Amino acid sequence: MTELAAKTSHEPTSIAEAEEIQEAPLQEPHESHGHSVAAWTGVLIMLVGFTVGTLGIWFDQNIVTWVGVVAIVVGAIAWPALARLGFGPKAH
């Protein structure tokens, strides 16, 4: 194997390098994707609002429908507000 091929290859070139590769944990950089108290709270409020709004439409009750719409808006506001208060995703 040429020196250039050894440097660009993903195969270990020595026993020490092979052991280092085996001991290295398999971690990939990733984002939180909403795994936080703020995200769960916001989504839960919006889910309840959607359910209440759907029931309001189903039973033809305008007040109940608008309560659901307001709950969805409250959830959409609560999510970033809670994130700013420190309940958002934690930096790794």
C-alpha positions in Angstrom: 0.0 0.0 0.0 1.4 3.4 -0.9 1.9 6.1 1.6 -0.9 8.3 0.1 -3.3 5.4 0.0 -2.6 4.6 3.7 -3.3 8.2 4.6 -6.6 8.4 2.7 -7.8 4.9 3.6 -10.1 4.4 6.5 -8.3 1.2 7.5 -6.0 1.4 10.5 -2.3 1.4 9.6 -1.0 0.1 13.0 -2.1 -1.9 16.0 -2.3 1.1 18.2 -4.5 2.9 15.7 -6.7 -0.1 15.4 -7.1 -0.2 19.2 -7.9 3.5 19.3 -10.6 3.1 16.7 -12.1 0.2 18.6 -12.2 2.2 21.9 -13.6 5.3 20.4 -17.4 5.6 21.1 -19.6 5.8 18.1 -21.1 9.3 18.5 -22.4 11.5 15.8 -23.0 15.1 16.2 -26.7 15.8 16.4 -29.2 18.5 17.3 -31.8 18.1 20.0 -34.8 18.1 17.7 -37.1 19.4 20.4 -36.3 17.0 23.3 -36.8 19.6 26.0 -39.4 20.6 28.6 -40.3 23.7 26.5 -40.9 21.6 23.3 -43.0 18.9 25.1 -45.0 21.5 26.9 -45.7 23.6 23.8 -46.7 20.5 21.8 -48.9 19.1 24.6 -50.8 22.4 24.9 -51.3 22.6 21.1 -52.4 18.9 20.9 -55.0 19.6 23.6 -56.1 22.7 21.7 -56.4 20.8 18.5 -58.5 18.1 20.2 -60.8 20.6 21.9 -61.1 22.5 18.6 -62.0 19.3 16.8 -64.6 18.5 19.4 -66.0 22.0 19.0 -66.4 21.5 15.3 -67.8 18.0 15.7 -70.5 19.1 18.1 -71.1 22.5 16.3 -70.1 24.6 19.3 -68.3 27.8 18.2 -67.1 28.7 21.7 -65.4 25.3 22.2 -63.8 25.6 18.8 -62.4 29.0 19.5 -61.1 27.8 22.9 -59.2 25.2 21.0 -57.8 27.8 18.6 -56.7 30.0 21.5 -55.0 27.0 23.2 -53.1 26.3 20.0 -51.9 29.9 19.9 -51.0 29.8 23.6 -48.9 26.6 23.0 -47.1 28.2 20.1 -46.2 31.2 22.3 -45.4 29.1 25.4 -42.8 27.0 23.5 -40.3 29.7 22.7 -41.1 31.6 25.9 -40.1 28.5 28.0 -37.0 28.0 25.9 -35.9 31.5 26.6 -36.5 30.9 30.3 -34.0 28.0 30.3 -36.3 25.1 29.6 -35.1 24.6 26.1 -32.6 22.1 24.7 -29.3 21.9 26.7 -26.0 22.4 24.9 -23.8 19.3 24.8 
